[in-house]
Amino acid sequence: MIRYEFLKDQNMSAAYDGDTQIGVCQYVVTDQGWAIVHTEVLPEYGGQGIARNLVLMVSDEAEKEGVPVIPVCSYAKKVLG
């Protein structure tokens, strides 16, 4: 079972399989909002929608805080575009 966590103090969302981190979506806080700069999932976990869930988690948390999201990485642009 894949577990997702939003780690605001580390500016990222992360996915875990047990204790192993298998994916991240990292963002940078700017004057304009949260810029999603990197999304990555281990290749063996590809095709399960994990990266998409990580991007959407960051986007949802930003929305809760009233902060705009700026997709910078190509995958975040694809998901949020």
C-alpha positions as CSV (number, residue, x, y, z in Angstrom):
1,M,0.0,0.0,0.0
2,I,1.4,3.3,-1.1
3,R,1.3,6.0,1.6
4,Y,1.4,9.8,0.8
5,E,2.6,12.6,3.0
6,F,2.7,16.3,2.6
7,L,5.9,17.6,4.3
8,K,5.5,21.4,4.4
9,D,8.7,21.9,6.4
10,Q,10.6,20.2,3.5
11,N,8.6,21.8,0.7
12,M,7.5,18.6,-0.8
13,S,5.0,15.8,-1.0
14,A,6.3,12.2,-0.8
15,A,5.2,8.7,-1.4
16,Y,6.3,5.7,0.6
17,D,6.2,1.9,0.2
18,G,6.7,0.8,3.8
19,D,9.6,2.9,5.0
20,T,11.1,3.4,1.6
21,Q,10.6,6.8,-0.1
22,I,9.6,6.0,-3.7
23,G,8.6,9.4,-5.0
24,V,8.7,13.1,-4.4
25,C,7.2,16.4,-5.7
26,Q,9.3,19.3,-4.6
27,Y,8.4,23.0,-4.7
28,V,10.0,26.3,-4.0
29,V,8.2,29.1,-2.2
30,T,8.4,32.3,-4.2
31,D,6.7,35.7,-4.0
32,Q,4.4,34.5,-6.8
33,G,3.4,31.2,-5.1
34,W,4.6,27.6,-4.9
35,A,6.7,26.7,-7.9
36,I,6.7,22.9,-8.5
37,V,10.3,22.3,-9.6
38,H,10.8,18.5,-9.5
39,T,8.6,15.4,-9.6
40,E,10.2,11.9,-9.5
41,V,9.1,8.4,-8.8
42,L,11.4,5.3,-8.8
43,P,11.1,3.6,-12.2
44,E,9.8,0.3,-10.8
45,Y,6.8,2.2,-9.4
46,G,6.0,3.9,-12.7
47,G,2.6,3.8,-14.4
48,Q,0.6,3.7,-11.1
49,G,-0.4,7.4,-10.9
50,I,2.0,8.1,-8.0
51,A,3.6,11.2,-9.6
52,R,0.2,12.6,-10.5
53,N,-1.0,12.1,-6.9
54,L,2.1,13.9,-5.5
55,V,1.6,16.9,-7.8
56,L,-2.1,17.1,-6.9
57,M,-1.3,16.9,-3.2
58,V,1.0,19.9,-3.5
59,S,-1.6,21.7,-5.5
60,D,-4.4,20.9,-3.0
61,E,-2.3,22.1,0.0
62,A,-1.5,25.3,-1.8
63,E,-5.2,25.9,-2.6
64,K,-6.1,25.3,1.1
65,E,-3.6,28.1,2.0
66,G,-4.7,30.4,-0.8
67,V,-1.4,30.2,-2.6
68,P,-1.0,30.0,-6.4
69,V,0.8,27.0,-7.9
70,I,3.4,27.6,-10.6
71,P,4.1,24.4,-12.5
72,V,7.8,24.6,-13.6
73,C,8.8,20.9,-14.1
74,S,7.5,19.4,-17.2
75,Y,5.4,16.7,-15.4
76,A,3.6,19.3,-13.2
77,K,2.9,21.3,-16.4
78,K,1.3,18.2,-17.9
79,V,-0.8,17.5,-14.8
80,L,-1.9,21.0,-14.0
81,G,-1.8,22.5,-17.5
